[in-house]
Amino acid sequence: MNLLVISQYYNPEQFRINDICKEWVNRGHHVTVVTGIPNYPEGKYYQNYGIFKKRKETIDGVEIIRLPIIPRGKNSIMLMLNYISFVISGFFFSKFTKRDFDQVFIYEVSPMTQALPGVWYAKRKKIKCSIYVMDLWPESIELATGIHNQKVLHLVGKMVDYIYKKCDNIITSSKSFIKEIEKRGHSKEKISFWPQYAEEFYKPVLQENCQDIQIKQDDFFHIIFAGNIGQAQGLDVLIDTAKILKEKNLKVKIFLVGNGRAKENLMKQVEKNDLEKYVHFIDKKPATEIPKYYAMCDMAFISLKKDRISEQILPAKLQSYFACGIPVLGCIDGEVKDVIEDSKAGFCVESGNSEKLAEMIEKAVRLNEKERNQLSQNALNYFKKNYEKEMLLNKIETIIFN
């Protein structure tokens, strides 16, 4: 199969699509990715990349074409220009490229607008088009931007319905999305659930092999979050939680590994409230190193802001935690909460509730070794049953290639 993948984000930006494309190449497919110049999440072009630098390259056998885009910057205006610039560049690619492909696969994390070049190309060439939906629009744009103008949302909704209508397959990363897309009038027959998997390097690691990282063994209870430190993650709940832990004098350290738009403000809040003993920041690390950080911690943390869309999301972070056999502490509602409770691999409280979160951390600290080991084993068992990579790759090939 000669496959065109449309994804505004791609290697060296860290998204699951990098591994998916690599695996398709390993399975004998020819894969070309049309993407932007890497700038996520810092908001500026990565070193050695730019309008006139490394616009075409091959990584892991995947051919990459980088469209000129405006970097996302640090504010909403720059972010909007970033989205629009990808669509404009993608329009010219879709209309004038002489390249021929057998199918189009669209990897849709926000923004949904990035799907348009793929839809336009598939329509022009009269070929099959599939979209993998990980973020619902227009609901997400309303929550993220505060735009409530019904005319604007109606126009965005029409764009979304146009994209869904033109796609032969709509694949969702959570079960909850299926109902929402059906409500828009799209046939259930072309909608499939396909959860994200964790790459092979996400696996349990022995602590003795982790001496080269910034987290060291001590008598504190270690909690870790690794990933994008953005507004949507709702990590501000940890500030009030840390205040409570400080009042109770609990021996707990929370490690936030990564970068993102909310990191600077969180660091200021930690300093302002004298919480440096409890909340520690570590710069973004290569994904392949993250299992070492998990190995040096007792529980992994996952949260999202409290809203209707967040309740329906199933982030890949959860699969990575499970694959490494680390128990999960959730401050989150909806589908993730259901999975944590179903897996019996951790504990969960409602999104944004710092008092309940502090209580749950205190409960976790009191667990004995046998109880912690059971949570860890439950995480691994659930991963193997539901999120194992080879099984899911076989499933998506059946969906889009047959």
C-alpha positions, -999 to 999 in steps of 0.1 A, spaced: 0 0 0 13 35 -10 -1 55 19 -3 93 24 -5 103 61 -16 138 70 -5 149 105 3 184 115 26 170 141 54 144 134 88 132 144 108 148 161 76 160 178 65 131 201 32 116 189 20 80 185 17 86 148 56 83 146 55 47 157 24 38 137 40 50 105 73 32 113 53 -1 119 34 3 86 68 6 69 80 -26 87 48 -43 75 57 -36 39 38 -4 32 53 28 16 44 57 39 47 94 31 38 119 59 28 155 51 33 175 82 45 209 95 78 222 106 83 209 141 74 235 168 52 216 194 49 222 223 75 249 228 60 272 201 92 278 181 109 258 154 131 230 166 168 235 161 180 227 126 145 230 112 129 260 94 113 274 62 145 267 43 159 238 63 151 201 64 118 204 46 122 168 33 138 139 51 134 102 58 131 88 93 127 51 101 119 45 64 91 71 64 93 98 38 85 132 53 73 164 36 72 194 58 49 222 48 57 258 58 37 269 88 38 297 114 50 284 148 24 282 175 41 307 198 28 314 233 -6 330 227 -40 322 211 -34 345 181 -2 327 172 -19 294 177 -47 303 153 -22 314 127 -4 281 132 -36 262 124 -45 284 94 -10 283 79 -10 245 78 -44 245 60 -32 270 34 0 251 28 -19 219 27 -43 233 2 -16 240 -23 -1 205 -17 -34 188 -22 -42 206 -54 -9 207 -71 12 178 -60 20 153 -88 24 124 -63 0 95 -64 -11 75 -34 -35 46 -29 -51 59 3 -51 88 28 -49 84 65 -55 115 87 -41 116 122 -64 141 140 -53 156 172 -63 192 175 -69 210 152 -95 193 131 -86 218 103 -55 197 96 -78 171 81 -88 193 52 -57 188 30 -61 151 33 -98 152 24 -91 175 -6 -64 153 -19 -85 121 -16 -114 139 -33 -92 150 -62 -76 116 -67 -109 97 -59 -92 74 -33 -102 61 1 -97 84 31 -97 74 68 -95 97 98 -84 89 133 -103 112 157 -87 120 190 -103 154 196 -139 164 190 -147 196 172 -166 220 175 -170 210 212 -133 213 219 -128 247 202 -157 261 223 -142 249 255 -106 258 247 -112 293 233 -144 303 251 -161 311 218 -198 307 223 -210 325 192 -235 301 176 -228 313 141 -191 306 145 -197 272 161 -222 264 133 -196 271 106 -170 250 124 -196 222 128 -203 224 90 -166 219 84 -164 190 107 -194 173 91 -179 179 57 -147 161 68 -166 132 83 -188 129 53 -158 127 29 -140 101 50 -147 64 43 -136 54 78 -140 74 110 -118 58 137 -120 70 173 -96 68 202 -124 65 228 -157 48 229 -175 79 240 -166 97 207 -187 72 187 -220 84 202 -210 121 197 -202 115 160 -234 95 156 -254 124 170 -241 145 141 -259 122 117 -230 101 106 -235 63 100 -224 40 128 -213 15 102 -182 36 92 -172 44 128 -147 22 147 -131 23 181 -93 19 181 -75 28 214 -40 40 212 -12 16 221 21 21 239 54 16 220 76 -14 229 100 7 249 72 13 274 78 -16 297 89 -23 333 125 -13 341 146 -24 371 155 4 394 192 -6 393 192 3 356 179 39 364 209 55 381 215 80 353 182 99 358 173 128 380 149 109 403 168 92 431 157 66 457 148 80 491 122 75 517 96 97 500 66 85 481 71 94 445 43 104 421 51 112 384 34 129 355 52 128 321 40 146 290 27 179 278 22 204 307 -6 223 291 -38 240 302 -60 210 292 -41 187 315 -55 205 346 -23 201 365 -30 232 386 -49 209 409 -15 197 422 -8 231 437 -36 230 462 -30 193 467 6 200 476 -4 226 501 -25 200 519 3 175 518 26 201 533 1 209 561 0 171 569 38 169 566 35 138 543 67 126 527 56 129 491 73 142 460 55 150 427 76 150 396 64 168 364 85 157 335 80 177 303 73 211 289 43 230 278 23 262 279 12 259 315 46 250 329 59 285 336 28 295 356 29 262 376 66 269 385 56 303 397 28 289 419 52 263 434 77 290 443 50 315 455 36 288 479 70 274 490 62 240 476 96 231 461 99 202 485 68 187 471 66 195 434 97 191 412 100 200 375 122 180 350 126 192 314 112 171 286 131 138 280 131 115 250 102 91 252 125 61 253 139 73 287 105 78 303 101 42 316 132 48 338 114 77 354 83 55 360 105 28 375 118 53 402 82 63 412 54 46 431 24 59 412 18 78 379 -6 108 378 -32 116 351 -56 145 350 -77 166 327 -96 198 332 -132 193 342 -154 196 312 -177 175 290 -151 167 264 -124 157 288 -148 131 302 -148 114 268 -111 114 261 -89 83 266 -53 97 265 -24 75 254 -6 84 286 -28 59 304 -17 30 281 19 40 287 15 39 324 -2 5 322 25 -9 299 52 0 325 32 -16 353 30 16 374 -2 21 394 -22 51 384 -36 80 404 -63 98 385 -79 132 391 -103 128 362 -138 120 351 -155 99 325 -139 72 303 -105 73 320 -120 69 354 -140 39 341 -108 23 328 -89 29 360 -117 14 381 -122 -15 357 -85 -24 356 -82 -22 394 -48 -6 387 -51 25 408 -74 51 423 -94 79 409 -111 111 423 -132 136 405 -114 162 383 -102 193 400 -108 181 436 -76 188 454 -89 177 489 -100 143 476 -68 139 457 -47 146 488 -68 120 507 -62 95 479 -25 102 480 -24 96 517 -43 63 512 -17 53 486 12 61 508 -2 37 534 -4 7 510 19 -22 518 43 -37 493 19 -66 484 -9 -42 477 13 -20 455 26 -50 436 -10 -62 430 -19 -28 415 11 -30 393 2 -65 380 -33 -54 374 -20 -26 352 1 -50 331 -27 -75 328 -51 -49 315 -26 -35 291 -19 -70 275 -56 -76 272 -68 -43 258 -38 -22 244 -12 -46 232 5 -32 201 5 -61 176 -32 -68 182 -42 -32 177 -20 -28 145 -37 -59 131 -70 -44 139 -64 -10 122 -50 -27 91 -83 -46 89 -102 -14 92 -84 9 67 -67 -15 42 -94 -40 36 
